[in-house]
Amino acid sequence: MTITPRPLVTLFCAAALGTLTACAPENVVPSGEEIAKAAQAKGVTISNARVVLAPVAGNPAAVYFDLAYEGKPGVSIVNIAVEGVGMTMIHDYAESEGTRKMVMAGPVVLSTEEPVSLAPGGLHGMAMDPGPDLKPGSTAMITINLSDGTSAGVNAPVRAAGEER
């Protein structure tokens, strides 16, 4: 029986690990176009997406889009994310004590019969702490996270306050 000294085994394992790591593929980040194509393959079609900046720099931006769904029942939008912002929420409006107030929206249920629209004056996204890269004329990736663990995304134009919402 041959016993190999522990330092020699450690050296061999370290060399082998370095070789395997060198052969490993780089992390590949899908482009916005690839994410959008994957979204359509899952039965999600996103259109008319846009991020509208607030009149005062640094205030929350609005997120709007239309979504059609042709997937399995029981799936909902859990949250949305926008590239270049601190946090994104889904809001809606509700009547309370005679006034219309903005409120947090719960999960948005998707249905093949009824498209979902995040639009001015109704259900909409609020992008808090917009970063300096969000400028009129640029684009930002909007990612929609679903309850089944999948995501859909689209590159959306960033518009200035006062431009068509």
N, C-alpha and C positions, 0 to 999 in steps of 0.2 A: 504494500500500500504506500502510495506516494502522497505526502502532505505538502501542499503548496503554501508557502508563507503568506499570511494575511496581507501585508503591504503589497505583494506582487498581485494578488487577486484584486485589490482595490485599484491599483494602477491600471490593470487590464480593463476593468469595468468602466473606469473614467474615460479611457481611450475609446472604448466601444460606444459609450453614450455620446461623446463628441462627434463621432462619425455619423451616428444615427441622426443627431440634431442637424448636422450639416446637410443631410439629405431630405429633411422635412420640408414640405412646401411652405411658402410664406402664407400668412393669413391673408385671405382674399376678402376684401370688402366689396359687396355688390354695389353697382352704380344705381342711381335713382331709376334709370330706365329698366334695369334688370329687376328691381324690386317691383316696379309698376307692372311689368309683364307677369311676374309671379303672382301678383295680386289678382290679375284677370284670370289666371289659371285656376285660382281657388274660388272663382265665382264672385269676386269683388271688382267692381268697376268704379273708379273714382274720376270725376270730371269737375270742371269749373272750380278747381282748387285755387285759393289765393290767401295770402297773409296781408292784412291791411294794418299799417302802422298807425299809432295814435298821433294826434296833433302835437302833443308834448313828448319830446324825446324821453325814452326811459319808461313811459307808461305802457301798460299792457297793449299788445297788438291783438287784433281779431283774426280768427281762423275760420274760413268758410270753404265748404266743398259740397258736392252732391255725390251720393254713393248708392249704387244699385247692387243688389245681392241676389245671386242665383245658387246659393249653397244650401247646406243642411239646416233644418230648423233648430231653434234654441240657441243661436249664436248672437252675441251682442258686442257692441263696442264698449270696451272696458275703459280705455283712455286713449288719448292722442298725445303725440310728442312732436315738437317742432325743433328742427336743427337750429342752434344758435340762440335758444332761449333758456331761461332757468327752469321753468315749470309750465305745464300746459293743463288747463282744466276745461271741462265741458260745462257750459252754463245754459240755462233756459230762463224764461220769465214766468212769474206766477203772481196772481192777485193776492194781496194780503192787506186787510183792513182798508180796502178801497184804493190802494195804490199798487202799481205794477212794479215788482222788484225782481232783480236778477238773483237767481238761486243756482246752487250746484245741481247738475242733472245727474241722475243715476245712470246705470248702464243703459245704452241705447239699443233696444232689441232690433235685430235685422230680420227682414221679411222679404220673400220673393215677390210679394204682391205690392209692397209699398216702399219706394225709395226713401232714403234718409237725406235730408237737406240741412246743412249747417249754414244759416243765412242771417243777414241783418234782421233784427227785430224778433228773432225766435231762437231756436237751438243754435248755439255757436261755440267756438273754441276761444279761450282767452290764453294768450301766450305771455306769461309774466316774465319780467326782467329780460326784455329783448337785448341781445348783444349788439356790439357795434358793426358786425358784419351784415346785419339785416338792414339793407338800404333799398330805397325804391329802385327798381330795375334789376335787382339781384333775384336769386331764387333760394328757396329753403325747402328741405325735405320734410314733408308731413308724413308721419307714421301713425297708422291706425292699428291699435292693438285689440285683438278680439278675444272673447272669452274661451275659445277653443285652443288658445295658445299660439295662434298664427298672427301674422302682421301683414298689413298692406301699406304701400307707400307711394307717394307721388312728389315730384319736384313741383313746387308752386311758385308763381311769381310773387314778389314782394311789392306792394303798392304803397304809395304815400297816402297820408290822411287827405281826404278830399277827392281822391281819384275814385273811379267807379268801384263800388264795393261788390 
